[in-house]
Amino acid sequence: RYQQLLRDNDVRSMLYSLAPSSASAADKAAFVNELLARLQNAVHHTTAPVKLVQRQDEADSEHLRLNVSQLTSLLQAPGIDTLAGLRDTAILALMACTGIREAELVALDVDDLRQQYDGALAVRVRDGKGGKQRLVPYGAFDWCLAYVDAWLAAAGIQSGAVFRGLFRGGKLRPGRITTRAINKLMLNYCISIDGQQRAVK
């Protein structure tokens, strides 16, 4: 990341703005080049070595696993009496039943929802982790599609992006919902886990 910043013209422009206004163009260039050279030296791998630690095991506390009762509470939280509630319920159900990530969810198109994998109903993830496409079978969790279908029908979506943003008045936005919006959405629906209100994310 530091190497990217060193090559970023916006960073160079910002550094130029820090140079004294009375300096000549040559002096400003020398000022910027000196700062970049110092930064380059500071982040060189021989000066600032980075030790990477690989974890073989992860504690249970680092994962949030919902039981049936907690999942039911989570799916009931948004409600289904509004378009936003229908969408959010469909999002929560699909993520819980398939384990797909936020970025994979926002990239879903309608025709990705019902694919076949070895004769089983599956969702197609076009651009998953590591840039790989994969199929995720629903198995016994294909009931989540009932929520997704209810959202699609209410929103009038027949093709293209499955999940989309909403204007303040509840009107459908034309573009895909963003991963940032998904993360914000998840914070709205806290459930009780071990006596504490927890956001599922």
C-alpha positions as CSV (number, residue, x, y, z in Angstrom):
1,R,0.0,0.0,0.0
2,Y,2.9,2.4,0.8
3,Q,4.4,1.7,-2.6
4,Q,1.0,2.6,-4.3
5,L,1.0,5.8,-2.4
6,L,4.5,6.7,-3.5
7,R,3.3,6.3,-7.1
8,D,0.1,8.2,-6.6
9,N,0.0,11.6,-8.4
10,D,-2.6,12.9,-5.9
11,V,-0.1,12.3,-3.1
12,R,2.5,14.2,-5.1
13,S,0.1,17.1,-5.6
14,M,-0.7,17.1,-1.9
15,L,3.0,17.3,-1.1
16,Y,3.5,20.2,-3.5
17,S,0.8,22.1,-1.6
18,L,2.9,21.7,1.5
19,A,5.9,23.4,-0.1
20,P,6.4,27.1,0.8
21,S,4.4,29.3,-1.6
22,S,7.4,31.6,-2.1
23,A,9.6,28.7,-3.3
24,S,10.5,28.4,-6.9
25,A,9.2,25.5,-9.1
26,A,12.6,23.8,-8.8
27,D,12.7,24.2,-5.0
28,K,9.2,22.8,-4.7
29,A,10.1,19.8,-6.9
30,A,13.2,19.2,-4.7
31,F,11.1,19.5,-1.6
32,V,8.6,16.9,-2.9
33,N,11.3,14.6,-4.1
34,E,13.1,14.8,-0.8
35,L,9.9,13.8,1.1
36,L,9.2,11.0,-1.2
37,A,12.8,9.7,-1.0
38,R,12.6,9.8,2.8
39,L,9.3,7.9,2.8
40,Q,10.7,5.4,0.3
41,N,13.7,4.8,2.6
42,A,11.4,4.5,5.7
43,V,9.2,1.8,4.1
44,H,12.0,-0.2,2.4
45,H,11.8,-3.9,3.4
46,T,15.3,-3.8,4.9
47,T,14.5,-0.8,7.1
48,A,11.0,-1.8,8.2
49,P,10.6,-5.5,7.9
50,V,7.1,-6.9,8.3
51,K,6.6,-10.2,10.1
52,L,3.6,-12.2,8.9
53,V,2.2,-14.6,11.5
54,Q,0.0,-17.4,10.1
55,R,-2.7,-18.6,12.5
56,Q,-3.4,-22.3,12.4
57,D,-6.3,-22.2,14.8
58,E,-9.0,-19.7,15.6
59,A,-10.9,-19.4,18.8
60,D,-14.7,-20.0,18.8
61,S,-15.1,-16.4,20.2
62,E,-13.8,-15.1,16.8
63,H,-16.9,-16.5,15.0
64,L,-20.5,-15.8,15.5
65,R,-22.6,-18.9,15.1
66,L,-26.4,-18.5,15.4
67,N,-28.7,-21.2,16.7
68,V,-32.2,-21.6,15.2
69,S,-33.8,-19.3,17.7
70,Q,-31.3,-16.5,17.1
71,L,-31.6,-16.8,13.4
72,T,-35.4,-16.6,13.6
73,S,-35.1,-13.5,15.7
74,L,-32.7,-12.0,13.2
75,L,-35.0,-12.6,10.3
76,Q,-38.0,-11.2,12.1
77,A,-36.1,-8.0,13.0
78,P,-36.6,-6.0,9.7
79,G,-40.2,-6.9,9.2
80,I,-41.8,-7.6,5.8
81,D,-44.5,-4.8,5.7
82,T,-42.2,-2.4,3.9
83,L,-40.0,-2.7,0.7
84,A,-36.9,-2.0,2.8
85,G,-37.9,-4.6,5.3
86,L,-38.5,-7.2,2.6
87,R,-35.1,-6.5,1.0
88,D,-33.3,-6.6,4.3
89,T,-35.0,-9.9,5.3
90,A,-34.0,-11.4,2.0
91,I,-30.4,-10.2,2.4
92,L,-30.1,-11.6,5.9
93,A,-31.7,-15.0,4.9
94,L,-29.6,-15.4,1.8
95,M,-26.3,-14.6,3.6
96,A,-27.2,-16.9,6.5
97,C,-28.3,-19.8,4.3
98,T,-25.4,-19.7,1.8
99,G,-22.5,-18.1,3.7
100,I,-21.7,-15.7,0.8
101,R,-19.8,-12.5,1.6
102,E,-21.1,-8.9,1.3
103,A,-19.2,-8.3,-2.0
104,E,-20.5,-11.5,-3.5
105,L,-24.1,-10.7,-2.4
106,V,-24.1,-7.3,-4.0
107,A,-22.8,-8.7,-7.3
108,L,-25.7,-11.2,-7.6
109,D,-27.9,-11.0,-10.7
110,V,-31.4,-12.6,-10.8
111,D,-30.2,-15.5,-13.0
112,D,-27.5,-16.4,-10.5
113,L,-30.1,-17.4,-7.9
114,R,-31.3,-20.7,-9.5
115,Q,-28.4,-22.6,-10.9
116,Q,-27.8,-26.3,-10.8
117,Y,-24.8,-28.1,-9.3
118,D,-24.8,-31.9,-9.6
119,G,-28.5,-31.7,-9.9
120,A,-28.9,-29.6,-6.8
121,L,-30.3,-26.0,-6.7
122,A,-27.4,-23.6,-6.1
123,V,-26.5,-19.9,-6.2
124,R,-23.8,-18.8,-8.6
125,V,-21.1,-16.6,-7.1
126,R,-19.5,-14.9,-10.2
127,D,-16.4,-13.3,-8.5
128,G,-15.7,-14.9,-5.2
129,K,-12.6,-14.9,-3.0
130,G,-9.4,-15.1,-5.1
131,G,-11.3,-14.1,-8.2
132,K,-12.9,-17.5,-8.5
133,Q,-16.4,-18.3,-9.7
134,R,-18.2,-21.0,-7.7
135,L,-21.6,-22.6,-7.1
136,V,-23.0,-22.8,-3.6
137,P,-25.8,-25.4,-3.1
138,Y,-28.7,-24.3,-1.0
139,G,-29.4,-27.9,0.3
140,A,-32.1,-27.8,3.0
141,F,-31.8,-24.0,3.2
142,D,-33.5,-23.3,-0.1
143,W,-36.3,-21.7,1.9
144,C,-34.4,-18.5,1.8
145,L,-35.4,-18.1,-1.8
146,A,-39.0,-17.5,-0.6
147,Y,-37.8,-14.2,1.0
148,V,-35.8,-13.3,-2.0
149,D,-38.7,-14.0,-4.4
150,A,-41.0,-11.8,-2.2
151,W,-38.5,-9.0,-2.4
152,L,-38.1,-9.3,-6.2
153,A,-41.8,-9.4,-6.8
154,A,-42.5,-6.3,-4.5
155,A,-39.7,-4.4,-6.1
156,G,-40.6,-5.4,-9.7
157,I,-37.2,-6.8,-10.4
158,Q,-37.0,-9.4,-13.2
159,S,-33.4,-9.2,-14.2
160,G,-30.1,-7.6,-13.4
161,A,-29.0,-6.8,-9.8
162,V,-30.9,-8.7,-7.2
163,F,-30.4,-6.2,-4.4
164,R,-30.6,-2.5,-4.9
165,G,-30.6,0.6,-2.9
166,L,-33.7,2.6,-1.9
167,F,-34.4,6.4,-2.0
168,R,-35.6,8.0,1.3
169,G,-39.2,7.7,0.2
170,G,-38.8,4.0,-0.4
171,K,-38.5,4.2,-4.2
172,L,-36.2,1.7,-5.8
173,R,-32.7,3.0,-6.9
174,P,-31.6,1.7,-10.3
175,G,-28.1,0.7,-9.2
176,R,-26.8,-2.2,-7.0
177,I,-26.7,-1.9,-3.3
178,T,-23.1,-1.3,-2.0
179,T,-21.1,-3.4,0.4
180,R,-20.9,-0.3,2.6
181,A,-24.7,-0.2,2.7
182,I,-24.8,-3.9,3.6
183,N,-22.5,-3.4,6.5
184,K,-24.5,-0.4,7.7
185,L,-27.7,-2.4,7.3
186,M,-26.4,-5.2,9.5
187,L,-25.8,-2.8,12.4
188,N,-29.5,-2.0,12.4
189,Y,-30.5,-5.5,13.4
190,C,-29.1,-6.5,16.7
191,I,-30.2,-9.7,18.5
192,S,-29.6,-11.1,22.0
193,I,-26.6,-13.5,22.1
194,D,-25.4,-14.7,25.6
195,G,-27.5,-11.9,27.2
196,Q,-25.9,-9.2,25.0
197,Q,-27.3,-7.3,22.1
198,R,-25.0,-8.1,19.2
199,A,-24.9,-7.0,15.6
200,V,-24.4,-9.9,13.2
201,K,-21.6,-9.0,10.7
